[in-house]
Amino acid sequence: MNYDFAIVGAGIAGASLAAELTDGGARVILLEAEDRPGYHATGRSAAFWDECYGGPEISPLTLASGPYLQDHGFLKQRGALYIGRRADARKVDAFLAEFGSTPVTIERLAGEELRRKVPGLREDWIHAIWEPGCADIDVAGLHQHYLSKGRANGAVLRCGAKVTSARRYAGKWTITSERTEAVAASVLVNAAGAWADTIAQIASVHPLGIEPLRRTVVQARTSPAPPLDMPLVLDIAGGFYFKPEAGKLWLSPHDEVPSKPGDVAAEEIAVAEAVDRLQQVVNWQVEAVERKWAGLRSFAPDRLPVYGYDPHVEGFAWFAGQGGYGIQTAPAAARLCAQMLLDNPRDAMTRSLDASIYAPDRFG
Ligand SMILES: Cc1cc2nc3c(=O)[nH]c(=O)nc-3n(C[C@H](O)[C@H](O)[C@H](O)COP(=O)(O)OP(=O)(O)OC[C@H]3O[C@@H](n4cnc5c(N)ncnc54)[C@H](O)[C@@H]3O)c2cc1C
């Protein structure tokens, strides 16, 4: 069988793109190194959809993805609060200015209203921006949705298929993986998350400098337990976020530690930082750290994702560098990338997006 597209990686990026490409009639195979898809970044996220997260160049992808996520039942409204201390006043103003002219609904919040949303908030946290639209995402549900959609459209998923070589000859790739026979495809799509530059090297394509950064999340039992309807609370200075999850607290020190691609684990120092930062924000006791995990968020040098054909190597495409937003941007990102790869026109979901800022040729 000769495929139109062989996608390396079956996390949210590969799965969503396979669904969109097969919707457009393409023959697609997904090659996943692990025995099950979603083991790496996709299975380790903090599961939120935040219209502001990632800044004004990520926000259009998040907003364009919103209706699809909503219509398919993957969002549950929570709201987000970006909070700051007295010294953060300028950051709050800058945030309001940055998003004030975008379609995102945000407003300043202070005093009793702020303290009602986060009971036990310490006195020095006096600034806040309220973003009511922020929601929890059903990440596993979304990932399965795309895998099922791809399967129904004829996409083939091969797990335990770690790609080890890719050679192009006479307009076709021959791709070899561990434990499976070689695959022939016209286009090789790199959706390998933290391994994106490794896959480029395997295919003799110039890597883009996509760097995996470790991020830690802790599940803590606190006294009092966080209110179930408490918003996602983020430090406007970027030092933490936390949110309730089934009576427990999910908490991150917002760490970004450069790491080699691999199966990373939470380090004690990051866990301690997370707990310490929480205790500077609220007067709750952390009774136990019940779970902790870490994953790799992968960033191109300008921290924007990379979608589309490589400008130098024929038949090689990128769908990588999803950073910390690969779940919340998945519907619009996959639709846009599929339209670029199939040379199809834009539709209602993608028409407003500026694809040039995500194109691989921006790196020269
Ligand atoms: C702690 C944490 C919290 C996060 N929170 C959020 C959040 O709240 N909201 C949000 O939108 N995003 C969040 N993210 C980011 C999001 O998880 C990522 O952007 C997204 O999962 C990236 O998806 P991916 O498919 O590109 O990567 P991955 O899920 O890592 O998938 C890449 C796949 O490629 C496979 N692969 C690698 N090499 C090979 C090879 N040689 N052959 C075959 N297969 C290969 C890997 O096995 C892997 O399964 C978070 C990330 C982390 C780590």
The ligand as an SDF file (V2000), in Angstrom:
LIG
                    3D

 53 58  0  0  0  0  0  0  0  0999 V2000
    2.4340   19.3120   32.1620 C   0  0  0  0  0  0  0  0  0  0  0  0
    1.8010   19.7920   30.8960 C   0  0  0  0  0  0  0  0  0  0  0  0
    0.6150   20.5420   30.9390 C   0  0  0  0  0  0  0  0  0  0  0  0
    0.0020   20.9520   29.7630 C   0  0  0  0  0  0  0  0  0  0  0  0
   -1.2080   21.5860   29.8380 N   0  0  0  0  0  0  0  0  0  0  0  0
   -1.8480   21.9170   28.6900 C   0  0  0  0  0  0  0  0  0  0  0  0
   -3.1470   22.4890   28.7420 C   0  0  0  0  0  0  0  0  0  0  0  0
   -3.7240   22.6820   29.8150 O   0  0  0  0  0  0  0  0  0  0  0  0
   -3.7670   22.8200   27.5530 N   0  0  0  0  0  0  0  0  0  0  0  0
   -3.1380   22.5930   26.3390 C   0  0  0  0  0  0  0  0  0  0  0  0
   -3.7270   22.9210   25.2980 O   0  0  0  0  0  0  0  0  0  0  0  0
   -1.9160   22.0320   26.2810 N   0  0  0  0  0  0  0  0  0  0  0  0
   -1.2640   21.6870   27.4130 C   0  0  0  0  0  0  0  0  0  0  0  0
   -0.0330   21.1100   27.3570 N   0  0  0  0  0  0  0  0  0  0  0  0
    0.6160   20.9690   26.0370 C   0  0  0  0  0  0  0  0  0  0  0  0
    0.0910   19.7840   25.2630 C   0  0  0  0  0  0  0  0  0  0  0  0
    0.0540   18.6410   26.1000 O   0  0  0  0  0  0  0  0  0  0  0  0
    1.0080   19.5660   24.0590 C   0  0  0  0  0  0  0  0  0  0  0  0
    1.0850   20.7530   23.2800 O   0  0  0  0  0  0  0  0  0  0  0  0
    0.4610   18.4640   23.1430 C   0  0  0  0  0  0  0  0  0  0  0  0
    0.1260   17.3170   23.8630 O   0  0  0  0  0  0  0  0  0  0  0  0
    1.4960   18.1210   22.0870 C   0  0  0  0  0  0  0  0  0  0  0  0
    0.9840   17.0650   21.3240 O   0  0  0  0  0  0  0  0  0  0  0  0
    1.8910   16.2810   20.3060 P   0  0  0  0  0  0  0  0  0  0  0  0
    1.0350   15.2970   19.6410 O   0  0  0  0  0  0  0  0  0  0  0  0
    2.6380   17.2750   19.4820 O   0  0  0  0  0  0  0  0  0  0  0  0
    3.0150   15.5720   21.2220 O   0  0  0  0  0  0  0  0  0  0  0  0
    2.9830   14.1690   21.9780 P   0  0  0  0  0  0  0  0  0  0  0  0
    1.7010   13.9340   22.6740 O   0  0  0  0  0  0  0  0  0  0  0  0
    4.2210   14.1010   22.7940 O   0  0  0  0  0  0  0  0  0  0  0  0
    3.0480   13.1220   20.7930 O   0  0  0  0  0  0  0  0  0  0  0  0
    4.2140   12.9170   20.0210 C   0  0  0  0  0  0  0  0  0  0  0  0
    4.2910   11.4260   19.7430 C   0  0  0  0  0  0  0  0  0  0  0  0
    5.3590   11.1650   18.8260 O   0  0  0  0  0  0  0  0  0  0  0  0
    5.8130    9.8670   19.1180 C   0  0  0  0  0  0  0  0  0  0  0  0
    7.1500    9.6590   18.5380 N   0  0  0  0  0  0  0  0  0  0  0  0
    8.3030   10.2980   18.8790 C   0  0  0  0  0  0  0  0  0  0  0  0
    9.3320    9.7920   18.1470 N   0  0  0  0  0  0  0  0  0  0  0  0
    8.8200    8.8350   17.3440 C   0  0  0  0  0  0  0  0  0  0  0  0
    9.3880    7.9430   16.3810 C   0  0  0  0  0  0  0  0  0  0  0  0
   10.6950    7.9290   16.1120 N   0  0  0  0  0  0  0  0  0  0  0  0
    8.5640    7.1080   15.7270 N   0  0  0  0  0  0  0  0  0  0  0  0
    7.2310    7.0750   15.9910 C   0  0  0  0  0  0  0  0  0  0  0  0
    6.6410    7.8930   16.9170 N   0  0  0  0  0  0  0  0  0  0  0  0
    7.4300    8.7620   17.5760 C   0  0  0  0  0  0  0  0  0  0  0  0
    5.8400    9.8460   20.6400 C   0  0  0  0  0  0  0  0  0  0  0  0
    5.8510    8.5240   21.1420 O   0  0  0  0  0  0  0  0  0  0  0  0
    4.5730   10.5980   20.9810 C   0  0  0  0  0  0  0  0  0  0  0  0
    3.4830    9.7530   21.2570 O   0  0  0  0  0  0  0  0  0  0  0  0
    0.6110   20.6660   28.5060 C   0  0  0  0  0  0  0  0  0  0  0  0
    1.7900   19.9250   28.4550 C   0  0  0  0  0  0  0  0  0  0  0  0
    2.3750   19.4750   29.6270 C   0  0  0  0  0  0  0  0  0  0  0  0
    3.6360   18.6520   29.5440 C   0  0  0  0  0  0  0  0  0  0  0  0
  1  2  1  0
  2  3  1  0
  2 52  2  0
  3  4  2  0
  4  5  1  0
  4 50  1  0
  5  6  2  0
  6  7  1  0
  6 13  1  0
  7  8  2  0
  7  9  1  0
  9 10  1  0
 10 11  2  0
 10 12  1  0
 12 13  2  0
 13 14  1  0
 14 15  1  0
 14 50  1  0
 15 16  1  0
 16 17  1  0
 16 18  1  0
 18 19  1  0
 18 20  1  0
 20 21  1  0
 20 22  1  0
 22 23  1  0
 23 24  1  0
 24 25  2  0
 24 26  1  0
 24 27  1  0
 27 28  1  0
 28 29  2  0
 28 30  1  0
 28 31  1  0
 31 32  1  0
 32 33  1  0
 33 34  1  0
 33 48  1  0
 34 35  1  0
 35 36  1  0
 35 46  1  0
 36 37  1  0
 36 45  1  0
 37 38  2  0
 38 39  1  0
 39 40  1  0
 39 45  2  0
 40 41  1  0
 40 42  2  0
 42 43  1  0
 43 44  2  0
 44 45  1  0
 46 47  1  0
 46 48  1  0
 48 49  1  0
 50 51  2  0
 51 52  1  0
 52 53  1  0
M  END
$$$$
